[in-house]
Amino acid sequence: MPVPKTILAIFSGAIAVAAGIWIGQNVNLLPIEASENAPVYDELFRVLFSIGTVLFVGILGLVVFSLIKFRRKSGDSEDGIPLEGNLSLEIFWTAVPAVVILFVGIYSYDIYDRMGGMNPLAHGASHDHQAIATQERVWGGIGSGSISDKADSTISPLPIEVTAMQFAFLFHYPEGDIISGELHVPTGRRVNMRMESKDVIHAFWVPEFRLKQDVIPGQPTILSFTPTKPGRYPIICAELCGPYHGGMRSTVVVEKPSEYEDWFNKNSKIPVLET
């Protein structure tokens, strides 16, 4: 007894969905996670990868089935059957992508909000004075002494000024008046970077942090992150910025807090205050 086409289609679709979900959740194509943002971003990537795999497996299976089922028979020289539009099929292949795109859009917005992308909008104009005060606290006072010399138990964000130019990144630490070609940051401490370009548009990209931010001339941009895993990770300019764009790279060195403090005190131009 032949299997009904509807049952066969449903069964084939279920296999494609199961295979896509399994591949999307178990095949890891991303580098290691080295910031607090990374797991949130990877969650979105796995969902998108699962959806893409389901579509790929389903479409590839349909193409292979069609090549076998509807291939020209030996000795058949007639034209194919003239077919016109199928309203039900057109509704189906319009509705399914629409639902998928709507889901991806809403889910991506949620991920973006969880990563802090909507924080500036959430405060509103009534909190502008608080934002200004926070900015002054984070970026003020170059002569603030050692990073461990804090008045309270709360660790404040680490301010770093980033200058991009053809074809290098420079990192300035206002707290110690340090200028470095490498970015040194401690684990577990939030880093606030104010970035500005001296010539053309560049991009600050660290794949292990899952972060990418354009650096624009005449328009400073802010990028915040919290590193979680010690190591050395590449900083890549991901915006075509000239003939040597491919060589515009640097390194972010993520260290344990004690190691970072040793590096900071060793390179600081401001004497460490004794407490």
Summary of the structure (lengths in Angstrom):
residues: 275
radius of gyration: 26.8
end to end distance: 88.0
largest distance: 95.6
contacts: 713
relative contact order: 0.13
helix: 44%
strand: 23%
